[in-house]
């Protein structure tokens, strides 16, 4: 299928102060999610950048002809890092304040480029013989979700469920398998792969076709319209040229591998 052409090539679009400074220094500094990968008990690994966030960060940097510098940030560090100039952009999923409703703002002094950098559909799974057997039973039920996931807002708004945030999708799956939540909400592409694993035969889908009520937006300092519009155009290309589909497939494969490690005795360290 032919890829729709962008109205104006990216390299011909104007860049505002944020992106102009990145070009001048030769690097785009991007704040991303981070989490430790599964490791043996008592041997935690240091947190590493989220691979999906990192892929988009590198694509944006490459479009500017500069290298990407990734800065892993905890949720409570991100807005401040953007406001004080430690990072040029934030690529970190759905902001916590945006998980309950659609929003174009990431907080005071912070703007968001229009559009979402992740466009998947979600699914909810639960124990085959657990108390959650259908959508109606999700009301008031605890649902494990990874930090920055738009499905937290989806299960709360659509079903009246109680989302519980964990540092990553892997941590959320680990908590669900340990019985900390009645259900798990994640991208359908990820869960469909996991459901093919022998150890997931005890679970079943109870809700389908979840749509995040807020965008996984690229955020930047407010007031830079040219940079915001450039990023919006870059996101349109990210979605249209197959790069997003490839990144989503890679994410599903990585998560399947990391979650499968849990059955081998590895654990998720905080």
Secondary structure by P-SEA (a helix, b strand, c coil): ccccccccccccccccaaaaaaaaacbbbbbbbbbbccccccccccccccaaaaaaaaaaaaaacbbbbbbbbcccaaaaaaaaccccccccccccccccccccccccccccccccccbbbbbbbcccccccccccccccbbbbbccccaaaaaaaaacbbbbbbcccaaaaaaaaaacccccccccaaaaaaaaaccccccccccccccccccccccccccccaaaaaaaaaaaaaaaccaaaaaaaaaaaaaaaaaaaaccccbbbcc
